[in-house]
């Protein structure tokens, strides 16, 4: 991949990382500051349900943050955009759709087919 492409993906990933970290900080500060009292148990249950849903989202984002950091590391060490299975270049179209990917579309398709067979 050329230098311009790497710069594009580095900026894209860095911006995404920054926004995810900001959202996580908002969630933490909202939970620390939130001293709500609910006289109605239904309101309390609704708030707890919303909080659990938000925490599940943040956990998924935490995993994405790790993948983004890994992708930024691959940009720095020169392995970004190279499939870790077949060592061919990953198409730019695929990288734009999923910049944290480590597999080309062919290897990913094969991996998913194998997973489907195992789960049957």
RAJO-V396164 format. One line per field, one symbol per residue. ss: DSSP state (@ for helix, = for strand, . for the rest). psi: psi as a letter, one per 40 degrees, with the letter a starting at -180 (. if undefined). A space follows every 10 residues. Layout:
ss = ???
psi = ???
//
This chain:
ss = ..@@@@@@@@ @@@@@@@@@@ @@@@@@@@@@ @@@....... @@@@@@@@@@ @@@@@@@@@@ @@@@@@@@@@ @@@@@@@... .=......=. .@@@@@@... ....@@@@@@ @@@@@@@@@.
psi = iidddddddd dddddddddd dddddddddd dddhgihhdh dddddddddd dddddddddd dddddddddd ddddddeeeh ehhedefihh iddddddgee ieiidddddd dddddddde.
//
